[in-house]
Amino acid sequence: MESAPVDYMLFPNFDDWTIHARPANAMYDFTKTSVVLVGDQKTLKEVELLLKKHKQMVEGYARRMKLKGIVRDTNSLSSSDENGPKGDNGLDFDEKFCDDDVDMGEATNAPPLSSSSISLFACKAEYFILDSSSASFDFSWIFEFGTRMDRINGLSDDIICHILSFLPLKEATSTSVLSMRWRYLFAFRPNLCLDDQEVGGGESFIDFVDRVLAVSGNFPIRNFSIKCRMSIDTGHVTRWMIDVLKHGVSNLDIDIIAQDVVLVPLEIFTFKTLVELKLAEGFDAMIPDHVSLPSLKTLFLDSIWFYNSHYCVLGKLLSACPVLEGLTICGDSWQNPKCCRNVSSSTLKKLTIMCTERTDFWDMTFDTPSLAYLEYSDLVPRHYPFVNLESLVEAKLDLYVHDVSNPTNLIKGLRNVEVLELSSHYTNETFYAFREAIPVLSKLFRLSITTDSRHYHWKLLPILLEKSPNLETLVIKGPLYTDRYVREYGLSCPVKVLKITEYEGTFEELEQMKHFLEKLPCLELVKVRASAINDKEKSRITKYLLLVPRSSNCDIQIKFL
């Protein structure tokens, strides 16, 4: 059999069937298209029946079209024309087929295939159904329109490797016992995800990784991910990283626990085709003077320690990544004195900074004009000399202050944000202490605030509401307590949706809920997530909430944990 590209992958082993297909305007040679269906025995029988009925239906309509003079031969439907297959009259085949009063679901009660799939049937496409019900994937036989046949070996190595790439590596490896041809195919998959929890730890894991990389030869590896929770020798990790670079890896994700600190190979920082780099714990790095990562779009550094001493490491690294879009810095990577706090990138769109143990107060800058998403958990420094967050859409802030902290410029830089989450009471305290710096948030439509019993939460809330003229959704995460300060806001707040996540049904909370419903005249929906120990408690909470006076346009939804 002539090998064929896999254009559709249908997985009928979920509640809803999903067809992964190329774009509708892609060019096909329909006589050489393979559709691989993967599922367990039960669903395969259903699919087998479905295929038979659809094939009969399509052949019947093809005969009718032939009698009508629309087409003379279904083989003539094959075409590489960019507009799709044509009939004799030059019309789109799909258009003619669907116009012939066809109910695509009438032939069977099973979920119907798409019209594109049916077109492939009429165009002599080949469908292969693979059984995945056994402990290891059984590739020794397949169905072709319901007939059990040994045709899998007729597929090209590329297609088989593509199929194997959808399986966990351990299952894909088990196919090596089928025949000599299959012995090393599992290692030729473009995505290698190695996990000692799946393969086994210690020396067996090291041997397994060595074997996979050894048999892969010169075959390209697009994604290489390795996770090891058992201590291994650092030499193995360094060797693996250098090895996958020789395979032209694009995405590299290393998360290991080594016996000693692993020094990141210098070659990593000059690899031209690296698109994604994730290094998590246990690594030290020396950034070379000639660092260059022209293709890098995502950089993740978790507790990486830098040794450079004569320049700002972070600034040097970012300047070497001209197309960087995502940056995550956690733990020691942020505390390192050589890292500095200068985040400068014209291309950066997503930034995550997670550091909760820092004790210094160095200045920090955000020169990120394209940044759309910011998640920032840190100790507020003495000053933010420069803040450019003009494109910021969403911000999640968890800030801690000290006597010398001054977040004024950072708060002012949030003026264009559309979604804002203040995720700790420390953050609320910070914003309230520097409330004069809060700008008018004219684009803000969703505000989430984390509360507890402290008074400054309710001092801050009316200020934020007043500064948010277009706010639509207000989310309160935490206890809902009444306080005299919350009564400061008036009737102009446009909030339409109010979400309360930790409602306990106390008298104080009920009074606060009454105040919200009275002072938020535009409310259309109140969603309450409540906790109750028994049905009687649930009934009491529900009863009193529904009795709270509200607008006729306002609906209250209650969900118990």
C-alpha positions in Angstrom: 0.0 0.0 0.0 1.3 3.5 -0.8 1.9 5.5 2.3 -0.4 8.4 3.0 -0.4 11.4 5.3 -2.6 11.3 8.4 -5.0 14.2 7.9 -7.6 13.4 10.5 -7.2 11.9 14.0 -10.6 10.9 15.5 -10.5 9.8 19.2 -13.9 8.2 20.1 -12.9 7.2 23.6 -14.2 10.3 25.3 -17.7 11.5 26.1 -17.7 13.7 23.1 -15.9 12.8 19.8 -13.2 15.1 18.6 -11.9 15.3 15.1 -8.5 17.0 14.8 -8.2 18.1 11.2 -6.1 20.4 9.0 -7.7 23.8 8.0 -10.6 23.5 5.6 -8.7 25.3 2.9 -5.7 22.9 3.0 -4.7 21.2 -0.2 -5.3 17.4 -0.3 -4.8 14.6 -2.7 -7.9 12.8 -1.5 -7.0 9.5 -3.0 -4.0 9.2 -0.6 -5.5 10.4 2.6 -5.4 8.2 5.7 -7.7 8.6 8.7 -6.6 6.9 11.8 -9.2 6.1 14.4 -8.0 5.2 17.9 -10.2 3.7 20.6 -11.1 0.7 22.8 -12.8 -2.5 21.7 -16.3 -1.2 22.5 -16.1 2.1 20.8 -14.2 0.5 17.8 -17.2 -1.7 17.2 -19.5 1.3 17.2 -17.1 3.1 14.8 -16.9 0.0 12.6 -20.7 0.0 12.2 -20.7 3.8 11.7 -18.1 3.5 8.9 -20.0 0.7 7.2 -23.2 2.7 7.2 -21.6 5.9 6.1 -19.7 4.1 3.4 -22.9 2.5 2.1 -24.7 5.9 2.3 -22.0 7.7 0.4 -21.7 5.1 -2.3 -25.5 5.2 -2.7 -25.4 9.0 -3.1 -22.4 8.7 -5.4 -24.4 6.4 -7.7 -27.4 8.8 -7.6 -25.1 11.7 -8.6 -23.7 9.5 -11.4 -27.2 8.8 -12.7 -27.9 12.5 -12.6 -24.9 13.3 -14.6 -23.2 15.2 -11.8 -20.1 12.9 -11.8 -19.1 10.0 -14.0 -16.8 8.3 -11.5 -16.0 8.8 -7.9 -12.3 8.6 -8.8 -12.7 11.8 -10.7 -13.3 13.6 -7.4 -9.6 13.5 -6.6 -8.1 16.9 -7.1 -5.2 18.9 -5.8 -6.9 22.1 -6.7 -6.6 24.6 -3.8 -10.4 25.1 -3.8 -11.1 21.4 -3.1 -12.2 18.5 -5.3 -14.4 19.3 -8.3 -17.1 17.4 -10.2 -17.5 17.4 -14.0 -19.5 20.6 -13.9 -16.8 22.4 -11.9 -18.8 22.8 -8.7 -17.4 22.1 -5.3 -18.0 18.4 -4.5 -18.9 19.1 -0.9 -21.4 21.8 -1.9 -23.2 19.4 -4.4 -23.1 16.5 -1.9 -24.6 18.5 1.0 -27.2 20.1 -1.3 -28.7 16.6 -2.1 -31.1 16.7 0.8 -28.8 14.5 2.9 -29.3 14.2 6.7 -25.8 13.3 7.8 -27.1 11.6 11.0 -30.0 9.6 9.5 -28.0 6.5 8.7 -27.0 5.7 12.3 -27.7 6.8 15.9 -24.0 7.0 16.5 -22.4 10.5 16.3 -22.1 11.5 12.7 -18.8 12.2 11.0 -18.4 15.7 9.5 -19.2 16.4 5.9 -15.5 16.7 5.2 -15.0 13.1 6.5 -17.9 11.9 4.3 -16.3 13.6 1.3 -13.1 11.6 2.1 -15.2 8.4 1.9 -16.5 9.2 -1.5 -13.0 10.1 -2.6 -11.7 6.6 -1.8 -9.9 7.6 1.4 -8.5 4.8 3.6 -9.6 4.5 7.2 -7.5 2.6 9.8 -8.9 1.7 13.2 -6.4 0.8 15.9 -7.3 -1.1 19.0 -6.0 0.5 22.3 -7.9 -1.6 24.8 -5.1 -3.9 25.8 -2.4 -3.1 28.4 0.0 -2.2 25.6 -1.2 -0.8 22.3 -1.9 -3.6 19.9 -0.4 -2.6 16.5 -0.5 -6.2 15.1 -3.8 -5.7 13.3 -6.2 -3.1 12.2 -9.7 -2.8 10.6 -10.3 -1.5 7.2 -14.0 -0.9 6.8 -14.8 -3.6 9.3 -12.4 -6.2 7.9 -9.6 -7.4 10.2 -6.4 -7.2 8.3 -2.7 -7.0 9.0 -2.1 -3.7 7.2 -0.4 -1.6 9.8 3.0 -2.5 8.4 1.9 -1.0 5.1 2.1 2.4 6.7 5.3 4.4 6.4 7.6 4.9 9.4 6.7 8.6 9.5 3.0 7.8 10.0 3.7 5.1 12.6 5.9 7.4 14.5 3.2 10.1 14.3 0.7 7.6 15.8 3.2 6.6 18.5 3.7 10.2 19.5 0.1 10.2 20.9 1.0 7.5 23.4 2.9 7.7 26.7 6.5 6.8 26.0 6.3 3.6 28.1 3.4 2.2 26.0 5.1 3.3 22.8 8.3 1.5 23.9 6.4 -1.7 24.3 5.8 -1.9 20.6 9.5 -2.6 20.1 8.8 -6.3 20.6 6.5 -6.6 17.6 9.2 -7.1 15.0 12.6 -6.0 14.0 11.1 -3.1 12.1 9.3 -1.9 15.3 12.3 -2.3 17.5 13.5 1.3 17.5 10.5 3.2 16.0 9.4 4.4 19.5 12.6 6.4 19.7 11.9 8.2 16.4 9.0 10.2 17.8 9.5 13.9 17.7 8.3 14.4 21.2 10.1 12.7 24.1 8.6 13.1 27.6 10.6 11.1 30.1 9.3 10.7 33.6 10.9 8.5 36.3 7.4 7.9 37.8 6.4 6.1 34.6 9.6 4.3 33.7 11.1 3.7 37.1 13.8 5.6 39.0 17.4 5.2 39.8 19.7 3.4 37.4 16.8 1.9 35.4 15.7 5.4 34.5 19.2 6.5 33.6 19.6 3.4 31.4 16.2 4.0 29.8 17.1 7.6 28.9 20.5 6.5 27.5 18.8 3.8 25.4 16.2 6.2 23.9 18.8 8.8 23.0 21.2 6.2 21.6 18.7 4.5 19.3 17.2 7.8 18.1 20.4 8.3 15.9 20.2 11.5 14.0 16.4 11.6 14.0 15.2 15.1 15.0 13.7 15.7 18.4 11.3 18.6 18.6 10.3 18.4 22.3 12.4 16.9 25.0 11.0 16.9 28.6 12.6 15.0 31.5 11.3 14.8 35.1 13.2 12.9 37.7 12.4 13.1 41.4 15.2 10.7 42.5 18.7 12.0 42.9 20.9 11.2 40.0 24.5 12.0 39.0 24.9 15.5 37.5 27.1 14.2 34.7 24.1 12.3 33.2 21.9 15.4 33.1 24.6 17.5 31.4 25.3 14.8 28.9 21.6 14.4 28.0 21.2 18.2 27.5 24.1 18.3 25.1 22.9 15.2 23.3 19.4 16.6 22.6 20.9 19.8 21.2 22.6 17.7 18.6 19.1 16.5 17.6 18.0 20.1 16.9 15.6 20.3 19.9 13.2 23.2 19.9 11.5 22.8 23.3 13.7 21.8 26.3 12.1 21.1 29.7 14.4 19.8 32.5 13.1 19.2 36.0 15.4 17.0 38.1 16.9 16.4 41.5 20.6 15.8 41.1 23.2 14.7 43.6 24.9 18.0 43.2 24.3 21.3 41.4 24.1 20.9 37.6 25.9 23.6 35.6 23.9 24.5 32.5 25.9 23.8 29.4 27.1 27.0 27.7 25.8 25.6 24.4 22.3 26.1 25.7 22.7 29.9 25.6 23.9 30.0 22.0 21.5 27.5 20.5 19.9 29.2 17.5 16.7 27.1 17.1 15.7 26.8 20.8 12.1 28.0 21.1 11.2 27.1 24.7 13.6 26.6 27.6 12.4 25.4 31.1 14.9 24.8 33.9 13.6 23.9 37.3 15.8 23.7 40.5 19.2 22.3 40.9 20.9 24.4 38.2 23.6 26.9 38.2 24.3 29.0 35.1 27.1 31.2 33.7 25.7 33.4 31.0 28.4 33.7 28.2 29.3 37.1 26.8 28.2 35.9 23.4 24.8 34.7 24.5 22.3 34.5 21.6 18.9 32.9 21.6 17.3 34.3 18.4 14.3 31.9 18.4 13.5 31.7 22.1 9.9 32.5 22.8 9.4 31.0 26.3 11.9 31.1 29.2 11.1 29.5 32.6 13.7 29.7 35.4 12.9 28.2 38.8 15.6 28.7 41.4 18.5 29.0 38.9 21.6 30.6 40.4 23.7 32.8 38.1 27.5 33.2 38.6 28.2 36.2 36.4 29.6 39.2 38.3 30.4 42.0 35.9 26.9 42.7 34.5 23.2 42.4 35.1 22.4 38.8 34.2 18.7 39.2 33.5 19.2 42.3 31.3 21.9 40.5 29.4 19.7 37.4 28.9 16.7 39.3 27.8 18.6 41.4 25.3 19.8 38.1 23.7 16.1 37.0 23.1 14.7 39.3 20.4 11.4 37.3 20.1 10.8 36.4 23.7 7.1 36.3 24.5 6.8 34.4 27.9 9.1 34.8 30.9 8.7 33.0 34.3 11.2 33.7 37.2 10.8 31.9 40.5 12.6 31.5 43.8 16.4 31.9 43.8 16.5 33.1 40.2 14.9 36.3 41.4 16.8 36.6 44.7 20.2 36.3 43.0 22.2 39.6 43.5 23.5 39.3 40.0 20.0 39.1 38.5 19.1 42.7 39.1 15.5 43.9 38.7 15.4 45.3 35.2 12.8 43.6 33.1 13.2 45.1 29.7 11.7 43.5 26.5 9.8 45.0 23.6 8.3 41.6 22.7 7.4 40.2 26.1 3.7 39.4 26.4 3.4 37.2 29.5 5.5 37.7 32.7 5.4 35.7 35.9 7.5 36.6 38.9 7.2 34.5 42.0 9.4 35.4 45.0 8.1 35.3 48.6 11.3 35.2 50.6 13.3 38.1 49.3 14.7 40.5 52.0 16.4 43.2 49.9 14.7 46.3 48.6 16.5 47.0 45.3 14.8 49.2 42.7 12.9 47.5 39.9 11.8 48.5 36.4 9.2 47.2 34.0 10.0 48.3 30.4 7.6 46.0 28.7 5.4 47.9 26.3 3.8 44.7 24.8 3.1 42.9 28.1 -0.5 41.6 28.2 -0.3 39.4 31.3 1.5 40.0 34.6 1.5 37.7 37.6 3.7 39.3 40.3 4.4 38.0 43.8 7.2 39.8 45.5 8.4 42.2 48.2 7.8 45.8 47.1 11.1 47.6 46.6 12.1 51.1 47.5 11.1 52.4 44.2 10.0 51.6 40.6 12.0 54.1 38.6 10.4 53.2 35.3 7.1 51.4 34.6 5.8 50.8 31.0 2.8 48.5 31.1 0.8 50.2 28.3 -0.6 47.0 26.8 -1.4 45.2 30.1 -4.7 43.4 30.0 -4.6 41.2 33.1 -2.7 41.5 36.4 -2.5 39.2 39.4 -0.7 40.9 42.3 0.5 39.4 45.6 2.6 42.2 47.1 4.3 42.5 50.4 5.4 45.9 51.9 8.0 47.1 54.3 8.6 50.5 55.8 10.8 51.5 52.9 8.5 50.1 50.1 7.0 52.4 47.6 4.8 50.9 44.8 3.4 54.3 43.6 4.7 54.0 40.0 3.7 50.3 39.7 0.1 51.1 40.8 -0.1 54.1 38.4 1.1 51.8 35.6 -2.0 49.6 35.9 -4.3 52.3 34.4 -5.0 50.2 31.2 -5.7 46.9 32.9 -8.9 45.0 32.1 -8.7 42.2 34.6 -7.2 42.8 38.1 -6.8 40.3 40.9 -5.5 41.4 44.3 -4.7 38.0 45.7 -3.7 38.6 49.4 -4.6 40.8 52.3 -1.1 42.2 52.1 -1.8 43.5 48.6 -5.0 45.1 49.8 -3.0 46.8 52.6 -0.5 48.0 50.1 -3.1 49.5 47.8 -4.9 51.2 50.6 -1.7 52.6 52.0 -0.9 54.1 48.6 -4.5 54.8 47.5 -3.7 58.2 46.2 -1.7 56.5 43.4 -4.6 54.4 42.2 -5.5 55.8 38.7 -8.9 55.8 37.0 -9.2 52.2 35.7 -11.4 53.0 32.7 -10.9 49.6 31.0 -11.3 47.4 34.1 -14.3 45.1 33.7 -13.4 42.4 36.2 -12.0 42.9 39.8 -11.1 40.1 42.2 -10.2 40.9 45.8 -9.1 38.5 48.5 -10.5 39.4 51.9 -10.4 38.5 55.6 -11.8 40.2 58.7 -9.3 43.1 58.5 -10.8 46.5 58.1 -8.7 47.8 55.2 -10.2 45.4 52.8 -13.5 47.2 53.1 -11.8 50.6 53.2 -10.1 49.7 49.8 -13.2 48.3 48.1 -15.2 51.5 47.7 -12.1 53.3 46.4 -11.6 50.7 43.7 -15.2 50.7 42.7 -15.2 54.5 42.4 -12.1 54.3 40.2 -13.7 51.6 37.9 -16.5 53.3 35.9 -16.9 50.3 33.6 -16.6 47.4 36.1 -19.0 44.5 35.3 -17.8 41.7 37.5 -16.8 41.9 41.2 -15.4 38.7 42.8 -14.8 38.6 46.6 -12.6 35.7 47.6 -12.8 35.2 51.4 -15.2 36.0 54.3 -17.9 38.5 53.7 -18.0 40.8 56.8 -19.9 44.0 57.3 -18.0 47.1 58.1 -18.8 50.8 58.1 -16.3 51.5 55.4 -18.0 49.5 52.7 -21.0 51.8 53.0 -19.1 54.6 51.5 -19.8 53.7 47.8 -22.9 55.0 46.2 -25.4 54.1 43.5 -23.2 54.8 40.5 -21.3 51.5 40.5 -22.2 49.5 37.2 -21.4 46.0 38.5 -23.6 43.4 36.9 -22.2 40.2 38.3 -21.2 39.7 42.0 -19.4 36.5 43.0 -18.9 35.5 46.7 -16.7 32.4 47.2 -16.7 31.7 50.9 -20.2 32.5 52.3 -21.0 31.0 55.7 -24.4 32.4 56.3 -23.7 34.5 59.4 -25.8 37.5 60.4 -23.0 39.9 59.5 -22.6 38.4 56.1 -26.3 38.5 55.4 -26.3 42.2 56.4 -23.4 42.8 54.0 -25.3 41.0 51.2 -28.3 43.2 51.8 -26.1 46.3 51.5 -24.6 45.0 48.2 -28.0 44.3 46.7 -29.1 47.8 47.7 -26.1 49.7 46.6 -25.4 47.9 43.3 -28.5 48.7 41.2 -27.2 47.2 38.0 -26.8 43.7 39.4 -28.1 41.0 37.2 -26.5 37.9 38.8 -25.2 37.1 42.3 -23.3 33.8 42.5 -22.7 32.6 46.0 -20.5 29.6 46.9 -21.4 28.6 50.4 -20.4 26.0 53.0 -22.9 24.2 55.2 -22.5 21.1 57.4 -26.0 19.6 56.7 -29.1 20.0 54.7 -30.8 22.0 57.4 -28.0 24.5 57.3 -28.2 24.6 53.5 -31.9 25.3 53.6 -31.5 28.1 56.1 -28.8 29.8 54.0 -30.8 29.5 50.8 -34.0 30.8 52.5 -32.5 33.9 53.9 -30.5 34.8 50.8 -33.5 34.5 48.6 -35.5 36.7 50.9 -33.0 39.6 50.6 -34.7 42.5 48.7 -33.3 42.9 45.2 -34.2 44.1 41.7 -36.5 42.0 39.7 -33.7 41.6 37.1 -31.3 40.2 39.7 -30.9 36.4 40.0 -29.2 34.7 42.9 -27.5 31.4 42.3 -26.2 29.3 45.3 -23.7 26.5 45.2 -22.7 24.5 48.3 -19.3 23.1 48.7 
